[in-house]
């Protein structure tokens, strides 16, 4: 559900930009993500529904790229026109900004009086690069640690704390 909401918000913000296009000029918005092109896709459903129902002379072209070649395909696409909206793992955020493949969303967000940010503030901040909201996070993977207190007790190992580092985890695992 969060994926659908984030994609919808991104599309709505982009549509705000496109509303200045002339009535006879068709605006084409290209969107991509990685995944299995043959799998049922709620995002494709949303795109198809938008393309069928919109009266703003806008067409969204949705491209699903297999995960194995996604980074290369995305990078090479920008030697030409590139994609208007693309999915990215957080590990590549700075890479795309450094390559000039992104734009700040600050003005769009500020101008959209109907947009209400319902994202967790820490998740929303993940998309802020050097003071510019460059990405809207569509989903995230919370990292957590489950542990068996009995195993820790039996081995005389202190329970994990919020201050633990990866080194602390490795040291506890080797006991």
N, C-alpha and C positions, 0 to 999 in steps of 0.2 A: 504494500500500500504506500509506503514512504517513497518508493521508486516512482510510482505513478504521480504522486503529489509533486515531487521535485521536478519531474519531467514536465508536468503541466505548468508549473510556475516558470520554468525556463522558457517554455514555448510562449506563454502569455507575455513574458517580458520581451521576448524577441518580436512578438507580434506588435508590440507597442512601437518598436522601431519601424516596422514595416508599414504601419498605418500611414506614413507620409508618402508612400509610393503612389503614383498616379493610378487612376481607376483602370486604365487599359493595360498597365504594366503588371504582368503576373510576377509575383514575388515567390521565389523558390527557396525554401529553407531546407538545408541538408542536415540530417541528424544521424549519428552513428553510435554504436556500442559494440562490445564484443559479446559473443555467445553462439548458440546453436541456431542457425537460420531456419532450421526445420522444426524447431520446437514451438508449441503454442506461445504466443507473445502478447501480453496485455498492452505493452507499449505500442506494438504494431496496430492493435485494435484501436487505441486512442488516436493514432495518426490517421488511420483509415476513416474513423468517425469524423475527425476534424476536417479532413479533405472533402468528405461528402457533404458536410453541413455548413462550412464557412462560406460567407458571402463577401469576403474581403479580397478575392482574387489572389489567394495565397495557396501554395501547394507545399506540403512537407514531403520530402523524399527521405525515407528511412532505410538505413543500410546496416545490417547486422554482419559483422566480420568475425570469423573464427578467432578464438582467443590466442592461438599460437602465433598468428601473424598480425595481430591488432596493432601493436606499437609501431612496427615497421610501416604498415599500411597508413596509419595516422600520420606519421612523420612525412612520408613521401607524398601524401595527399596535399600537404601544404606547400609543396613545390609548385603546385598549380593553384587551385582555388581553395582547397581544403573544405572542412566541414564547418557549418555554422554552430552546431551544438555537438559535443562529443563527450563520451564517458571516459573517465580516467581514474586509475588507481591513485591513491594519495601519494604513493612513492614517486609518481611522475609529475606532480603538480608544479614543482619548481622548474623541471625540465621544459615543460610546455611554455611556461612564462618566459624562461630564458631564451627559447627559440622564437619568441614573438608570436606564438600561436593563440594567445588569449588576449582578451580585453577586459578592462575594469567594468564591473557591473554597478559600481557605486551610483552613477547618475541615473541609471534605469531603476534601481531600487528606490532611490530618493524620490523619483518622479511618479512612481506607481502608488497612488494614494490608497488603492484597494488591497495592496499586498500586505499580509500580516505574517511576519516571520514566526512560525510555530516550531522551528527547529530548536533543539537543545543548543544553548549558546556556545558550548564548547565544540559541538559538531559544526555549527555555522561558521565559527572562527577558523576551522580547518581550511576553509576556502578563501581565507583572507591572506594574500601574499603581499608583503611589503606595503601594507595599508590599503590595498585594493581588494575588494571582494571580487575575486577572479572566478571562483567556482561556487555553485550551489550544490551542496552535498546531497546526493539522491538516496544513499544508504550508507551504512557503516557497520563495521564488525566490532562489537565490544570485546575487549580482551579481558579475560578474568582467569583466575586460578582456583581450581577446586582441589582440595587436599583432604586426606584422611587423617584426622587428628590421632587416631589410634596408632597409625604407622609412624607419625612424627614422635609421639610419646614413647613408643617402643624403641626408637632409635636415639632418643635424647636430643631431638632437633627442635629448636624454637619454631613456633608457628610463623607463617609469613606475615609481614606488615606492609603498610603502604609505602614504606621507604625501601623495600627490597629492590635490588638490582638483578639483572640477569645473572651476574656472578654469584649473588646470594642464592638464587634458585639452583644453579649448577652445583654449588657447594652443598646445599641441603640434599640434592638428589644423589650425590656421591656418598653420603653417610649411610 
